[in-house]
Amino acid sequence: MITPLAWLAGALYAVALWAILHRCRRGPFGPADRVTLARAVLTGVVTALVVDGSAVAALTAVAAVALALDWVDGQVARRTGTVSSFGARFDMETDAFLVLVLSVHVAASLGAWVPAIGAMRYAFVAASWSLPWLRGPLPPSFARKTVAAVQGIVLVAAGSGALPGPVAVAAVVAALAALLWSFGRDIAGLWRDAHAPATGEAAKRAGRAGRAGRAGRGGEKVAEQVAAP
């Protein structure tokens, strides 16, 4: 039975989601936005189940569906010609919060270090408030996209209880290491582009990323969707 605290967490999530969409959305939802909205609702269910702490099987199933739909909304956006900066940002923020919640869930069994996975993107955004060069454009990257997708898959598997303890720890450590590498590579690239003359390869990278959109770290879907034919 879902606890009152879990119901409260779900209700607060729903109110926050409505407020954010009411403030940020311009115009009606497109087909892909509806898919992302379904993922956002499922993320709220995952949040409530993490707070509840007992329905691990249900949490795993709901989170797995939310992760699977992450591939669907991008495909729908491109095939229907409804790619938008709002849709890409909505997708990205939904992904980020789902990973954060899943990392908190896995921390209950593996340790307090696991939420570093979910918190890393938010720490990067916070750092960019005082370091403007971190808000520079990034070129699309298949490696970045793959590392981001792996985080959710590994966290769902580790939190399901299906993996032996040592295997779960090794998988989450590997996911965290990959994420650190991805962030480190992007930070180094942003530093080079911000502090080097706008010539040569740096100018080419800046030009490509600028045409794709000034999305910043974590906004690779904006760049990749806008750049896609």
C-alpha positions in Angstrom: 0.0 0.0 0.0 1.3 3.4 -1.0 2.2 5.5 2.1 0.7 9.0 2.7 4.2 10.5 2.3 4.5 8.9 -1.2 1.1 10.3 -2.2 2.3 13.7 -1.0 5.5 13.4 -3.0 3.5 12.5 -6.1 1.1 15.4 -5.6 3.9 17.9 -5.1 5.6 16.7 -8.3 2.3 17.0 -10.2 1.8 20.6 -9.0 5.4 21.5 -9.8 5.2 19.9 -13.3 1.9 21.8 -14.0 3.4 25.1 -12.9 6.6 24.7 -14.9 4.7 23.7 -18.1 2.2 26.6 -17.6 5.1 29.0 -17.4 7.3 27.7 -20.1 5.0 26.2 -22.8 4.1 28.3 -25.8 1.2 26.9 -27.9 -0.3 23.4 -27.9 1.6 20.2 -27.3 2.9 18.5 -30.4 2.9 14.7 -30.9 6.3 14.3 -29.4 5.5 16.6 -26.5 2.6 14.3 -25.6 5.0 11.4 -25.4 7.4 13.4 -23.2 4.4 14.4 -21.0 3.6 10.7 -20.6 7.2 10.2 -19.5 7.0 13.1 -17.1 3.9 11.6 -15.5 5.7 8.2 -15.2 8.6 10.0 -13.6 6.2 11.4 -11.0 5.0 7.8 -10.4 8.6 6.7 -10.0 9.2 9.6 -7.6 6.3 8.5 -5.4 7.4 4.9 -5.4 11.0 5.8 -4.4 9.6 7.7 -1.5 7.4 4.8 -0.6 10.4 2.4 -0.7 8.5 -0.9 -0.8 7.1 -1.4 -4.4 10.4 -2.2 -6.1 8.9 -4.3 -8.8 6.4 -1.6 -9.8 9.1 1.0 -9.6 11.3 -1.0 -12.0 8.5 -1.6 -14.4 7.4 2.1 -14.5 10.9 3.4 -14.8 11.7 0.9 -17.6 8.7 2.2 -19.6 9.7 5.8 -19.1 13.2 5.0 -20.3 11.8 3.2 -23.4 9.7 6.2 -24.3 12.8 8.4 -24.2 13.7 6.9 -27.6 10.1 7.3 -28.9 9.6 11.0 -28.4 12.7 12.0 -30.5 11.6 9.7 -33.3 8.1 11.1 -33.3 9.4 14.7 -33.3 11.6 14.1 -36.3 9.1 12.0 -38.3 6.3 14.4 -37.8 8.4 17.5 -38.3 7.5 18.9 -34.9 11.0 19.4 -33.5 11.1 22.4 -31.2 13.5 23.9 -28.6 10.7 23.5 -26.0 10.2 19.9 -26.7 13.9 19.1 -26.6 14.3 21.0 -23.3 11.2 19.3 -21.8 12.7 15.9 -22.9 16.1 16.7 -21.4 14.7 17.9 -18.0 12.5 14.9 -17.7 15.5 12.6 -18.4 17.6 14.5 -15.8 15.0 14.3 -13.1 14.3 10.6 -13.7 18.0 9.8 -13.4 18.2 11.9 -10.2 15.3 10.0 -8.6 16.6 6.6 -9.7 20.0 7.5 -8.2 18.4 8.3 -4.9 16.6 4.9 -5.0 19.8 3.0 -5.7 21.6 4.9 -3.0 19.5 3.1 -0.4 21.2 -0.2 -1.2 24.6 0.8 -2.6 25.5 3.9 -0.7 25.3 7.7 -0.5 27.8 8.1 -3.4 25.3 7.0 -6.0 23.3 10.3 -6.2 26.4 11.9 -7.7 25.1 10.5 -11.0 21.8 12.4 -10.8 23.3 15.5 -9.2 26.1 16.0 -11.7 24.1 17.8 -14.4 22.5 20.1 -11.8 25.9 20.9 -10.3 27.1 21.8 -13.8 24.1 24.1 -14.4 24.7 25.7 -11.0 28.4 26.2 -11.8 27.5 27.9 -15.1 25.7 30.7 -13.2 29.1 32.0 -12.1 31.2 30.6 -15.0 29.5 31.9 -18.2 31.9 29.9 -20.4 30.2 26.7 -19.3 27.1 28.0 -21.1 28.9 27.8 -24.5 27.6 25.7 -27.4 28.5 22.1 -27.7 28.6 20.1 -30.9 26.3 17.0 -31.1 28.0 13.9 -29.7 26.9 10.3 -30.1 29.2 9.4 -27.1 27.6 12.0 -24.9 24.1 10.7 -25.8 25.1 7.1 -25.2 26.6 7.9 -21.8 23.5 9.7 -20.8 21.2 6.8 -21.9 23.4 4.3 -20.0 22.9 6.0 -16.7 19.1 5.3 -16.5 19.5 1.7 -17.8 22.2 0.9 -15.2 20.3 2.5 -12.4 17.1 0.7 -13.2 19.0 -2.6 -13.4 20.9 -2.0 -10.1 17.7 -0.8 -8.3 15.7 -3.8 -9.4 17.5 -6.2 -7.1 18.0 -8.6 -10.0 21.8 -8.1 -10.1 24.1 -9.6 -7.5 25.5 -6.9 -5.1 29.1 -6.8 -6.5 27.8 -6.7 -10.1 25.4 -3.8 -9.3 28.2 -1.9 -7.6 30.6 -2.5 -10.6 27.9 -1.4 -13.1 27.0 1.8 -11.2 30.7 2.7 -10.7 31.3 2.2 -14.4 28.3 4.4 -15.3 29.6 7.1 -12.9 33.1 6.9 -14.4 31.6 7.2 -17.9 29.6 10.2 -16.8 32.6 11.9 -15.3 34.6 11.3 -18.5 31.8 12.8 -20.6 31.4 15.9 -18.4 35.2 16.3 -18.2 35.6 16.1 -22.0 32.8 18.7 -22.5 34.2 21.0 -19.9 37.6 20.8 -21.4 36.2 21.5 -24.8 34.2 24.5 -23.5 37.3 25.9 -21.8 39.4 25.6 -25.0 36.7 27.2 -27.1 36.2 30.1 -24.6 39.9 30.9 -24.2 41.3 30.2 -27.7 41.1 32.6 -30.7 38.1 32.0 -32.9 40.2 30.4 -35.6 40.9 26.9 -36.9 39.1 23.9 -35.5 37.8 25.9 -32.5 35.9 28.2 -34.9 34.6 25.3 -36.8 33.3 23.6 -33.7 31.7 26.9 -32.5 30.1 27.4 -35.9 28.6 23.9 -36.0 27.3 24.1 -32.4 26.0 27.6 -32.9 24.0 26.6 -35.9 22.6 23.7 -33.9 21.5 26.0 -31.0 23.1 27.3 -27.8 22.0 24.3 -25.8 24.9 24.0 -23.3 25.9 20.8 -21.5 22.9 18.5 -21.1 21.2 20.1 -24.2 22.6 17.7 -26.7 19.1 16.7 -27.8 18.3 20.3 -28.8 21.3 20.4 -31.0 20.9 16.9 -32.4 17.2 17.3 -33.2 17.5 20.7 -34.7 20.5 19.6 -36.8 18.7 16.4 -38.0 17.2 16.4 -41.5 
